[in-house]
Amino acid sequence: AIRAARPARASGPRFGASGPRPARPALTRAAVGPVRPVGEDDHHHHGVDGGATRRVALVAALTAPILGSIPRPGPALASELEAKVTDKVFFDFAIDSEPAGRVVVGVFGDASPIAAARFKALAQGIQGLGYRRSEINAVEYEEENGTDTPLFIADPGVKAFVIPGSSTPVEGLPGGQSTDALQPELAASAISHRRAGLVSLTVERGAPPPPPKERLVSMNGKFVTVKDPPPPGPNGTGFVVTVSGGNSDTPEETAAILDRTNVVVGTVLEGMDVVNAIAALPTVKDNSSSPFFAVAKSIGDKRATVAEQAFGKPFAKVTVARCGIVQDIVPAEPPSAE
């Protein structure tokens, strides 16, 4: 569902909005406004000589191109700065069963209350259901000029809203067993995926579901045509952690992919090096451009579908070995007896 979120492009990078890229900011002095001329008021009010004032004006003029090239925070970034961390949760990751490190996430409990409470509940575990033992199954990246730029890592969340090992439904999960309560928060979300370290829940598909496939089956001695149901959409428990905003040419690549489908629930406070290490793992490459894959896909070969689902998956098994609320953390090393 996340992979389908990227807008289609005829060629070029694997991800990104279609159409021409926006022009880079012009390196002009207008970026910092006009330089005020030196006059008598400068001497009277500022107590400096004309030479010093002229030097200040000269420095401002020379640094204008540099200042003009620095992106200014937009409304979404301002909203993020206003978001308050109300809780902290932790994730201890393992790579092929070996400890990889801990990531601490600050939860924005007031920005999207239902989504944040849902994420916190699953990190803590509710009636045994949660993110523990879940797997990072995708590293999404952008390909350009032979270079792969990781954009985000993804955890699919839980598969069913039942107590593990039983068929008993879990009760008390914030938002219930669907994404209905999360849809309004996604529509009203003001925080954009413009930087690394943001954590968000996946709420919607990135694209409409594929049309149902028809197949012939034998029923009561006759062949009849039946339609397979489309694959289920996100259930509002999967989460992603952004690794970058894109390469230097497309600095908002991640935002273009995730802002329509995910609602931000927090930010990484500690352990970004662990996230980067996971994003750097070798993954199954996307070979959808192969003519053999295109033919297999067009004739409905299930092997092509299975292969497509594995695109971006790390070869190593990356799991959440342990997770919970920060104040419930047991020290990794027991205190000394002295």
DRENFIGU-918560 format. One record per residue (C-alpha): x, y, z; residue number from 1. Coordinates in nm, 3 decimals. Layout:
BEGIN
PT  X  Y  Z  NUM
...
% end
This chain:
BEGIN
PT  0.000  0.000  0.000  1
PT  0.287  0.236  0.077  2
PT  0.477  0.146  -0.236  3
PT  0.174  0.229  -0.447  4
PT  0.168  0.577  -0.293  5
PT  0.443  0.707  -0.516  6
PT  0.306  0.903  -0.814  7
PT  0.363  0.745  -1.153  8
PT  0.649  0.869  -1.365  9
PT  0.723  0.784  -1.724  10
PT  1.096  0.765  -1.655  11
PT  1.361  0.875  -1.409  12
PT  1.358  0.806  -1.035  13
PT  1.154  0.529  -0.884  14
PT  0.963  0.777  -0.671  15
PT  0.838  1.131  -0.711  16
PT  0.565  1.352  -0.846  17
PT  0.503  1.351  -1.217  18
PT  0.581  1.650  -1.434  19
PT  0.875  1.887  -1.433  20
PT  1.064  1.945  -1.116  21
PT  1.029  2.279  -0.943  22
PT  1.306  2.524  -1.013  23
PT  1.561  2.580  -0.743  24
PT  1.550  2.910  -0.554  25
PT  1.714  3.193  -0.746  26
PT  2.038  3.311  -0.592  27
PT  1.963  3.683  -0.579  28
PT  2.002  3.962  -0.333  29
PT  1.626  3.994  -0.322  30
PT  1.624  3.688  -0.093  31
PT  1.720  3.906  0.204  32
PT  1.571  4.235  0.089  33
PT  1.738  4.552  -0.030  34
PT  2.053  4.679  0.135  35
PT  1.984  5.006  0.311  36
PT  2.214  5.289  0.193  37
PT  2.442  5.460  0.438  38
PT  2.333  5.803  0.547  39
PT  2.371  6.052  0.825  40
PT  2.111  5.871  1.034  41
PT  2.349  5.577  1.058  42
PT  2.610  5.785  1.236  43
PT  2.357  5.948  1.465  44
PT  2.151  5.649  1.571  45
PT  2.396  5.361  1.557  46
PT  2.715  5.528  1.674  47
PT  2.931  5.371  1.402  48
PT  3.143  5.530  1.137  49
PT  3.049  5.526  0.774  50
PT  3.318  5.270  0.690  51
PT  3.182  5.017  0.941  52
PT  2.829  5.063  0.814  53
PT  2.942  5.019  0.457  54
PT  3.119  4.698  0.557  55
PT  2.797  4.565  0.711  56
PT  2.610  4.649  0.393  57
PT  2.878  4.482  0.183  58
PT  2.867  4.160  0.391  59
PT  2.487  4.150  0.361  60
PT  2.508  4.187  -0.014  61
PT  2.773  3.917  -0.052  62
PT  2.589  3.664  0.168  63
PT  2.251  3.720  0.004  64
PT  2.300  3.439  -0.254  65
PT  2.385  3.191  0.024  66
PT  2.091  3.291  0.239  67
PT  1.861  3.282  -0.059  68
PT  1.948  2.918  -0.130  69
PT  1.846  2.801  0.220  70
PT  1.482  2.675  0.220  71
PT  1.259  2.860  0.461  72
PT  1.023  2.669  0.691  73
PT  0.671  2.638  0.550  74
PT  0.340  2.618  0.738  75
PT  0.371  2.239  0.782  76
PT  0.715  2.271  0.939  77
PT  0.584  2.542  1.170  78
PT  0.305  2.306  1.278  79
PT  0.562  2.038  1.349  80
PT  0.762  2.275  1.567  81
PT  0.444  2.349  1.762  82
PT  0.370  1.978  1.814  83
PT  0.432  1.868  2.171  84
PT  0.587  1.536  2.271  85
PT  0.346  1.394  2.528  86
PT  0.484  1.041  2.560  87
PT  0.792  0.840  2.468  88
PT  0.802  0.485  2.337  89
PT  1.099  0.266  2.252  90
PT  1.176  -0.003  1.996  91
PT  1.463  -0.250  2.033  92
PT  1.546  -0.376  1.684  93
PT  1.724  -0.697  1.591  94
PT  1.886  -0.788  1.258  95
PT  1.897  -1.163  1.199  96
PT  1.831  -1.211  1.572  97
PT  2.130  -0.995  1.669  98
PT  2.061  -0.676  1.871  99
PT  2.083  -0.371  1.647  100
PT  2.004  -0.092  1.893  101
PT  1.723  0.108  2.043  102
PT  1.507  0.380  1.890  103
PT  1.313  0.619  2.114  104
PT  1.013  0.793  1.959  105
PT  0.849  1.105  2.100  106
PT  0.472  1.081  2.045  107
PT  0.276  1.390  1.937  108
PT  -0.026  1.310  2.151  109
PT  -0.213  1.633  2.078  110
PT  -0.151  1.672  1.704  111
PT  -0.352  1.362  1.597  112
PT  -0.489  1.222  1.924  113
PT  -0.649  0.899  1.798  114
PT  -0.359  0.800  1.572  115
PT  -0.105  0.885  1.843  116
PT  -0.297  0.687  2.107  117
PT  -0.323  0.392  1.867  118
PT  0.051  0.396  1.798  119
PT  0.131  0.422  2.169  120
PT  -0.107  0.138  2.257  121
PT  0.049  -0.096  1.999  122
PT  0.400  -0.002  2.112  123
PT  0.303  -0.083  2.470  124
PT  0.095  -0.388  2.376  125
PT  -0.276  -0.426  2.433  126
PT  -0.394  -0.768  2.546  127
PT  -0.079  -0.915  2.396  128
PT  -0.130  -0.747  2.057  129
PT  0.134  -0.499  1.945  130
PT  0.447  -0.425  1.747  131
PT  0.663  -0.677  1.933  132
PT  0.796  -0.938  1.687  133
PT  0.673  -0.734  1.390  134
PT  0.910  -0.701  1.096  135
PT  1.051  -0.415  0.891  136
PT  0.947  -0.547  0.550  137
PT  1.033  -0.256  0.321  138
PT  1.299  0.005  0.265  139
PT  1.165  0.250  0.009  140
PT  1.420  0.443  -0.187  141
PT  1.463  0.670  -0.485  142
PT  1.685  0.572  -0.774  143
PT  1.864  0.841  -0.971  144
PT  2.187  0.834  -1.171  145
PT  2.272  0.494  -1.032  146
PT  2.243  0.612  -0.672  147
PT  1.983  0.484  -0.425  148
PT  1.856  0.739  -0.174  149
PT  1.664  0.572  0.114  150
PT  1.340  0.755  0.188  151
PT  1.177  0.555  0.468  152
PT  1.153  0.215  0.634  153
PT  0.815  0.047  0.684  154
PT  0.661  -0.193  0.935  155
PT  0.327  -0.346  0.823  156
PT  0.190  -0.356  1.178  157
PT  -0.049  -0.625  1.299  158
PT  -0.240  -0.854  1.066  159
PT  -0.556  -0.911  1.271  160
PT  -0.720  -0.741  1.567  161
PT  -0.729  -1.054  1.782  162
PT  -0.544  -1.169  2.092  163
PT  -0.238  -1.359  1.968  164
PT  -0.293  -1.732  1.962  165
PT  -0.670  -1.703  1.974  166
PT  -0.971  -1.578  1.780  167
PT  -1.085  -1.341  2.055  168
PT  -1.110  -0.982  1.934  169
PT  -0.895  -0.723  2.109  170
PT  -1.095  -0.460  2.294  171
PT  -1.002  -0.103  2.372  172
PT  -0.775  -0.029  2.075  173
PT  -0.793  0.347  2.007  174
PT  -0.978  0.408  1.681  175
PT  -1.131  0.061  1.674  176
PT  -1.068  -0.213  1.421  177
PT  -1.074  0.005  1.110  178
PT  -0.927  0.328  0.977  179
PT  -1.256  0.521  0.990  180
PT  -1.155  0.722  1.296  181
PT  -0.813  0.798  1.144  182
PT  -0.942  0.937  0.816  183
PT  -1.043  1.280  0.957  184
PT  -0.704  1.315  1.126  185
PT  -0.526  1.233  0.801  186
PT  -0.733  1.495  0.619  187
PT  -0.659  1.756  0.887  188
PT  -0.292  1.668  0.942  189
PT  -0.067  1.973  0.914  190
PT  0.266  1.797  0.965  191
PT  0.441  1.702  0.642  192
PT  0.700  1.427  0.591  193
PT  0.969  1.677  0.494  194
PT  1.259  1.556  0.705  195
PT  1.420  1.247  0.848  196
PT  1.305  1.094  1.174  197
PT  0.928  1.142  1.145  198
PT  0.708  0.847  1.241  199
PT  0.362  0.803  1.090  200
PT  0.075  0.553  1.066  201
PT  -0.037  0.428  0.725  202
PT  -0.407  0.503  0.684  203
PT  -0.487  0.488  0.312  204
PT  -0.380  0.311  -0.003  205
PT  -0.147  0.503  -0.225  206
PT  -0.352  0.408  -0.531  207
PT  -0.693  0.255  -0.606  208
PT  -0.706  -0.124  -0.559  209
PT  -0.639  -0.331  -0.870  210
PT  -0.943  -0.457  -1.059  211
PT  -1.068  -0.797  -0.945  212
PT  -0.921  -1.089  -1.134  213
PT  -1.150  -1.338  -1.303  214
PT  -1.086  -1.711  -1.304  215
PT  -1.271  -2.025  -1.403  216
PT  -1.374  -2.272  -1.134  217
PT  -1.574  -2.591  -1.144  218
PT  -1.902  -2.564  -0.957  219
PT  -2.183  -2.823  -0.968  220
PT  -2.033  -2.982  -1.275  221
PT  -2.001  -2.655  -1.466  222
PT  -1.727  -2.403  -1.522  223
PT  -1.821  -2.061  -1.389  224
PT  -1.632  -1.734  -1.375  225
PT  -1.561  -1.593  -1.031  226
PT  -1.385  -1.274  -0.930  227
PT  -1.114  -1.269  -0.667  228
PT  -1.159  -0.994  -0.409  229
PT  -0.898  -0.715  -0.412  230
PT  -0.624  -0.731  -0.148  231
PT  -0.714  -0.563  0.179  232
PT  -0.606  -0.204  0.234  233
PT  -0.412  -0.068  0.532  234
PT  -0.568  -0.137  0.872  235
PT  -0.415  0.168  1.040  236
PT  -0.146  -0.015  1.238  237
PT  0.150  -0.012  0.998  238
PT  0.405  0.263  1.052  239
PT  0.698  0.418  0.869  240
PT  1.006  0.611  0.980  241
PT  1.141  0.866  0.733  242
PT  1.512  0.846  0.653  243
PT  1.543  1.148  0.423  244
PT  1.336  1.393  0.227  245
PT  1.485  1.279  -0.106  246
PT  1.799  1.364  -0.298  247
PT  1.933  1.712  -0.359  248
PT  1.722  1.758  -0.672  249
PT  1.395  1.644  -0.513  250
PT  1.409  1.748  -0.146  251
PT  1.039  1.680  -0.084  252
PT  1.022  1.336  -0.245  253
PT  0.916  1.162  0.076  254
PT  0.644  1.417  0.144  255
PT  0.500  1.366  -0.204  256
PT  0.466  0.994  -0.131  257
PT  0.346  0.986  0.230  258
PT  0.147  1.303  0.297  259
PT  -0.158  1.161  0.119  260
PT  -0.155  0.825  0.296  261
PT  0.008  0.862  0.639  262
PT  -0.061  1.069  0.948  263
PT  0.242  1.176  1.154  264
PT  0.233  1.056  1.515  265
PT  0.581  1.137  1.642  266
PT  0.952  1.189  1.586  267
PT  1.269  0.994  1.659  268
PT  1.441  1.137  1.966  269
PT  1.719  0.880  2.000  270
PT  1.859  0.606  1.779  271
PT  1.845  0.762  1.433  272
PT  2.172  0.583  1.365  273
PT  1.983  0.254  1.410  274
PT  1.720  0.364  1.158  275
PT  1.992  0.462  0.910  276
PT  2.165  0.125  0.957  277
PT  1.840  -0.056  0.875  278
PT  1.784  0.164  0.571  279
PT  2.136  0.084  0.447  280
PT  2.078  -0.294  0.443  281
PT  2.082  -0.466  0.101  282
PT  1.729  -0.513  -0.032  283
PT  1.549  -0.692  -0.313  284
PT  1.584  -0.464  -0.614  285
PT  1.287  -0.341  -0.814  286
PT  1.312  -0.508  -1.155  287
PT  0.969  -0.404  -1.279  288
PT  1.140  -0.251  -1.583  289
PT  1.246  -0.597  -1.699  290
PT  1.057  -0.714  -2.011  291
PT  1.029  -1.063  -1.860  292
PT  0.860  -0.920  -1.552  293
PT  0.626  -0.709  -1.766  294
PT  0.517  -1.015  -1.967  295
PT  0.465  -1.224  -1.654  296
PT  0.264  -0.945  -1.496  297
PT  0.046  -0.899  -1.805  298
PT  -0.052  -1.267  -1.820  299
PT  -0.131  -1.281  -1.449  300
PT  0.164  -1.498  -1.345  301
PT  0.146  -1.519  -0.966  302
PT  0.523  -1.541  -0.945  303
PT  0.542  -1.184  -1.074  304
PT  0.299  -1.072  -0.804  305
PT  0.502  -1.246  -0.533  306
PT  0.823  -1.093  -0.667  307
PT  0.667  -0.746  -0.676  308
PT  0.561  -0.772  -0.312  309
PT  0.924  -0.839  -0.217  310
PT  1.065  -0.527  -0.387  311
PT  1.251  -0.323  -0.125  312
PT  1.249  -0.597  0.138  313
PT  1.580  -0.636  0.325  314
PT  1.757  -0.967  0.273  315
PT  1.825  -0.971  0.647  316
PT  1.533  -1.022  0.883  317
PT  1.472  -0.701  1.079  318
PT  1.236  -0.739  1.373  319
PT  1.113  -0.546  1.675  320
PT  1.257  -0.757  1.956  321
PT  1.102  -0.547  2.230  322
PT  0.902  -0.227  2.262  323
PT  0.706  -0.031  2.520  324
PT  0.664  0.293  2.709  325
PT  0.989  0.461  2.808  326
PT  0.917  0.473  3.180  327
PT  0.861  0.097  3.171  328
PT  1.206  0.029  3.027  329
PT  1.417  -0.224  3.215  330
PT  1.786  -0.120  3.203  331
PT  1.978  -0.308  2.936  332
PT  2.254  -0.379  3.192  333
PT  2.172  -0.451  3.558  334
PT  2.317  -0.197  3.802  335
PT  2.641  -0.282  3.977  336
PT  2.615  -0.445  4.320  337
PT  2.862  -0.190  4.462  338
% end
